[in-house]
């Protein structure tokens, strides 16, 4: 296998660009809903601390949203330049689905984004809140269509093959394909967790620096409540997703588990190990008997098909998905532990004073993005060698380009992406280092201008 041929360089280029892209929409999805909650609380209570928090976090949202749009446009071009075979074969399905995303989500977001970012004191409070909610809904609609398109590539149905091309037969089945509900829920919750850990880590940093004002403490507290609610739900959704994957993509499950032989009477779980694709064995495996069956079939003696039951050319590359899945699952357990520790400290009245916990939350800040990327790699590499699972092979999807073209464009992408998006991330971190609010001891006595105390308008201002 020549990893420097056009095919593998095109795959590497798409993997590189989508890895940058996927993080920013996740931030936007989670942050938009968080902003909607903040403004809802502002309207309900009149507490200006919520406005301080909103005005701070909307800047982070705006930068993430902008970088997500830019990186997404690049990927759209790649379908034509590097993956024209895929566009030709599957474009009758993916084209309309992505068009629906533009016509619904993108237009909705674009229509209300300006009001959300610049509408303070220019529209009524309720109109501004409506704009925020519409942007948040737009991000979720975008998630719906993107996940529908990608899920069709994982578990295709509702199509026919005509003249070598995939054509739609039943759009309801195409959109709501077997893996779509599970992947939509899993991705949406992951985006909320990404935003929650960013907010929590920012709050932890400022608590470590000695700030104890309401916006900082409230940001920290709200994020931890969100994590306590979402982390166990994500584990349950992930379990359901695993059962669905076992049914429709058994080779992917076998690769994730590093399982080569079908074990009758109960399948052991490989906690760690080194899958060897050539020797068809997982070396240095530490196993727990029957645990694989319990997790993946919910029974003591459930049977899971091993990789040897699939032709070598149809097997995913187990060494990658074996470890990316364990990275994602391990971080998920740490997330749940962090949320539970936060609850215990909250009940003991030490949430804002336990520095060791604040350091833990700060260090866990990037964990949402890392787990998201690890999960995405598991999903996409586990689908190989198929672009559309069981229908279109990846090798048949690549454009007729040369290795030099693919290599040069990859190098340019690497340089430009690290410059542009590196600068964007640096700017976001620099803004977060300033923190929400003004640093005063408490703002709870102030009311939101335009709702309760209009005489305070001149004092509170923008």
Secondary structure, DSSP 8 states (H G I E B T S, - for coil): --TTSHHHHHHHHHHHHHHHHHHHHHHHHHHHHHHHHHHHHHHHH-BHHHHHHHHHHHHHHHHHHHHHHHHHHHHHHHHHHT-HHHHHHHHHHHHHHHHHHIIIIIHHHHHHHHHHHH-TTTS-HHHHHHHHHHHHHHHHHHHHHHHHHHHHHHS--SEEEETTEEEES-HHHHHT-TTHHHHHHHHHHHHHHHHHHHHHHHHHHHHHTT---HHHHHHHHHHHHHHHHHHHHHHHHHHHHHHHHHHH-HHHHHHHHT--S--TT---EEEEEEEETTTTEEEEEEEETTHHHHHHHSSTT-----GGGS-GGG---HHHHHHHHHHHHHHHHHHHHHHHHHHHHHHTT-TTT-HHHHHHHHHTTTHHHHHHHHHHHHHHHHHTTEEETTTEEGGGTS-S--HHHHHHHHHHHHHHHHHHHHHHHHHHHHHHHH-SS---S--TT-B-TTTS-GGGHHHH--
